[in-house]
Amino acid sequence: MLFSDIIGQVKAKAFLGSALSKGKIPHAYLFTGIPGVGKTTTAMALATVLNCHDPENQDACGRCAACRQMTGGNCPDFLTIRPGDKTVRIGNTEGVQPTGEGGEQTKGGGKTIGIDLVRDLNRALSFAPLSGKYRVCVFHQAEAMTQEAANSLLKMLEEPPLGNIFILKTTEALDLLPTILSRCQRVPFQPLPTSLIQERIQDRLGSRELLARPIAAMSGGSLGRAIMMCETAYLEKRQKWLSRLMELGELSPSEAVATAFAVAEEEKGVGRPVSEAGEPGLIDLLTIWASWYRDLLLVKVNGLQDAVINSDFSHLLKSTSGNYKIDQLVQSIMLIDQAQRDLGRMRNAKLVFAHATLGLRDLAA
């Protein structure tokens, strides 16, 4: 993996390139940004160039033995930890490090990074890097560390073992302990331009290439999210979700609640980042519903057509916008936003979704 393989993220690459050229590599980085914008790719590229035998212009050569190890996914000096893991993974594969208890489960059902896993990592770091100058340790979803795990990591960051670099990945820096933040060099990753994502997914859609623009717009700047949309049942589910939304105004309150409970039971992927979740779920459903009301609002006020997300439903948007007042659309968007926040806090999914559905039904009636 090379820096030249990273899509976009000019500032992040320039920042890391500057550190490489000066030979001043911090012992800990914090990569922040939404999933699917290149944080993992950049971590791999940094690990590759740090151990490359013949680097060129602050990038790896891609040909030497160290580069080939990284490309093959079996570099012993590239370690990763993910929520729910029971072992430290080696070389971006399922690792064979000493077994710990790994991820525990939160009350909301989400996986965590437990203290035993961090202790296993600490034991592994007591040895010098096996094949290169540096060992790179990547924490995926670092905010999922338990309090005990975070404190254990903090001790390592306070007295970092030589030849080891930590990369913590998270969406929002404030989700981590301030003491950890103070010991990491932050590298922000920006959402990717819609035009760039559209260009990258065009070939994946084949005969459905006309959907590239709405998919890119719905991705929120995440190439990973856009690829997920192309390769899963997302588009089919989107059609189903929008159909359910447009039927709400015809339902009685009791029917709306029953429908909400049924949908919440169908869509299990609650509150997880898209790149980790695989199949889309309630968070994605609400995102689609929010985009629909946003588009209706744009059409209602004669906004720029290029800003419409669901552009493949342009005729339906025009005919539906007349059924709403502006304040109804604004209230609908705010209602969905609150539901997404509540789901993110791992509140009761069925009740949160039922409340949102009933509110949207009342606004549409």
N, C-alpha and C positions, 0 to 999 in steps of 0.2 A: 504494500500500500504506500503510495507516494503522495506528497503534498499536491502534486499536479493532478491527482485523481479527485481531489476535493472539489465539489461543485459550489461555486460562490464563495462566501465567507472570506472575502479579500482582506478585511481588517484582522481577522483571527490569524490567517496565514502570515500576514505581514508581521504581526506581533511576535509570533513564535519564530519566524525566520530571523528577526532581529536578535532574539535571545540566543539562537544558534550561532549567528555570525559573531556575537560577542563572547561566546563560550560561557555565558552565565545562565545556567539552567536552574530554575527554582526547584526545590525538592517537592513542591506540591502545587498543582494547578486546580482551579475550579472552572469547569466548562459549564456555562449556563445557557439555557435556551430551550425552546419547545422540542419535543422528540422529532426525529426525522430530518434534521437540518445539517447533519455532518459531524456531530460531536464524537461519535465512535470512530468514524473514518479518520478524523483528525488525530485522535489518540493513537490509532494504529500507525498513522503516517509519522507521528513524532517518535514512537518507539522504533520504527524502521530506520529513520535517518540517524537517530542517536547511536545505533549499533552498526550502521552501514560501514563497510570496509573502505569504500571509495566514494564518499558523498560529493555531490556536484551542485554548486549554487544553493546551498542550504536545503538540498533535497537528496534523498537516497538514490543510489545508482540503479536499483532494481535488478541487479545482476549477480551480486556477490552472494556468498553462502548465507550471510545473515538476512539479507533481503529475501532470499528464496525461502528461508524458514518462516518468515512472517507471512509471505504470500501463501505458503502451504498450510498455514494455521497451526504449526507445531513448534513455535518459538518458545523455549522453556523460560525465557525472561519476559514474557508478556502474560501477566496474570489478570484475571477479571473476577469480580464478585457481583452477583445479582441478588435481588430479594428472593428469598426462598431457597437459595443454594444450600447444599449441605457440604460442599467442598469448594475450595478455591479452584477456579478453572485455569488450565494452562493453555496458552496459545489460542485463545478464542474458541476452545472446544471444551467438552466436559472433562474437568481436571481430575487428577488422581492424587491430589494432596491429602494429607491426613484428614480423617473425617471428623467434622464437628457437628453440632446439632443444627447449625445453619439457620435458615429462616424460621422464625416463629410466625404465628398468625395473630394479627391485630383483632380487636373486637369487631371491626368492620369487615373482617375477612381478607384484608390485604396482607401480602407477604412482607416480611421485614428482613433486615440483615442483622443477625444475632451476634452476641459477643463471642461465642465459640468460634464462629467463622473468622472474625477479626483476630482472635488469638492464634488460629491456625496460620493466618497470613503472617503474623508477627514472628512465628517460629520459622516460617519459610524465608523471611527476610534476614534471619540471623546468619545465613550463608551468603557468600559473594555471588553475584550474577554468574550463571553457568557458562554462557556462550558469548557475552558481549560486555561492553562497559557499563551498561545500565540495565536495571530491571524496572519495567513499567507496570504499575498496579492500577487498574481501572475499577472504580466503584460505579456501577450503573444504578441510577436512582438512589443517590447517596442519602437523600432525605428519608429513606426507608430504614436507616439505622436505628436500632433501639438506643435508649439513653446510655445503657451500659456499653454498647458497641461503639457509640460516638466517643465516649470518654476513653475507651481503650485506644481508638484510633488517634485521639488527641495526644496521648502520650507518645505515640510513634512520630507524630508531626512535630512535637516539641524537641525530640532528640532523634531526627531521621537517620536511619542507618545509611552509610555511604553507598553510593551506587544505586539507590532506589528512588524512583520518582512516583508520586501518587497523583492520579487524575481522578477527581470527583466530578461526576456528571449529575446535574440536577436541572429542573426547569426554572426554579426560582431560588436564588441564593438565600433569601430570608428563611427558607425552610430548614437551614442548618444552624448549628450552634454558632454564636458569634465568635467564640474562641477558635473554632475550626476555620471559619471564614478569615480570621485575621492571620492565619498561617498559610493561606493559599493565594496564589496569584490568579486573579479572576480573568477569564477569557470569555467574553460574551459572544454568542452565536445568534445572528439575526435570522428572522424568517426569510425564505428565499423569494425572489420576485415571481409573480404568477406566470409571466411570460417564459421564464427559464424552466419552471416546472412543466408547463404545457409542452414545451419543446422536448423535454426529457421523457414524457410519458406517451407521446404521440404513437410511437411504434408498438408499444405494449397493447394498445387498444385495437389495432388492426382495423376491421371494418367499422368499429365504433369510434373512429378518430374524431368525429364531430363532438364527442363528449369530453375531449381533452380540455377545452376551455372551462366548462363548468366544474370539472373535477379539480383542475388547478386552482380555480377560485375557491372551491370548498375546502381545499387542503389547508388553508390558513398559513401558507408559506412553508409547509412541511413536505418535502419530497417523499419521505418515508410514508406519510399518510396518503399521499396521492397514489403511490405504488400499491399500498394496501387496498385502496378503492378499486384499482384496476384488476387486482388478482384475487379478490374475495367476492362474496355475494353483496357487496356494499351497494352497487348501483340498483340491483334488484330490490334490496331492502329499502333503499331511498324511495323508490316508486311506491312501495307498500306503505311506508311511513307517511308520505305526503297524502296518499289516499285516505289513510286513517284521520289525518289532520283535517282534511276538507269535509269529512263526514261528521265531525264533532258537533257542529251547529244543529244537526238534525236529531241528535240523541237527547234523551231525557237525562237529568242529573244522575239517576241510578245507573242508567246504561253507560254513561260516560265513565263512572267510577269502575264498573265491571270491566269495561274495555281497557281501562288503564291497568287494572290488576292483571288482566290477561297478557297485555303487552309487556309489562314488567317481568312477568314470569318467563316469557319467551326470550327476552333480551337480557342475558345474564352478565354481559360485559360491563359492569357498573364501575365508573370511577377510575378505570385504568388508562394509562397513556396508550395511545393508539399503537405505537411501535411495539409495545409489550403485549397488547391484548390479543392480537391476531384477528379474531372476528369482531365486527362492530357491535355495539350494545347501546344501552340507554343514553349514555353521554353523547354518542354519535347521533342518535335519533333526535335528541333535543337540539343539537347543533344544526341539523337539517331543518327542523321546525323554525328555529330562530332565523336561519337564512331566508326562509320563505317569507316570514313577516317583514324582514328587512327589505327584501325585494319588492314586496307589496307597497311598502312605504316609499321606496324609490320611484316606483311607477306612479304612485298617488301624487307625488310632488313634482312629477316630470323630471326626475333626476337623470344622470348620465346612463345611457343604456349599457355602456361598457362596464359599468360598476355592478350590474345585475349578476348575481351568482348563478341562479337557476335559469340560465339563458335558454336552455332547451325547452323550457315551459313558458316562453314569453307570451304566447297568446292567452294561456290560462291565467297568467299573472294580470294581464290587462283586464280580462273579464271579471276576475275576482276582486280586484282592487276597489271597484265601485261599491262593494258590499261593506266596506269598512270606513270608519272615520280615522283621521290621523291619530287621535288620542287612543283609540282602541288598539291600533297597531303598536304604538309605543308601549302601552301597558302589557301587551302580549309579549313583546321582546323582554321587558323587565321581569315578567313572571317566569319566563324560561331561564333567564340569567340567574335568578334566585334558585330555581330548581337545580341548575347545574352546580351552583355553589354548595347546595345542601348535599347533593350526591357526592361531590368531591370530599365532603367532610364525613362521608360514610354514614349518612343518616339512613333511616329505613327507606329503601328504594321504592317499595310499593306505595307507601304513604306519600312520599315526596312526589312521585310521578302522578298519583291520583289527584293530589291537590292541584298540581300544575294543569293537568288535563281538564279538571272541572273548571278551573279559572278560565282557561282558553275557550271552553265550551260556552261559558257565560258571556264572554266578550264577543263570540261569534254569533250568538243567538239573536 
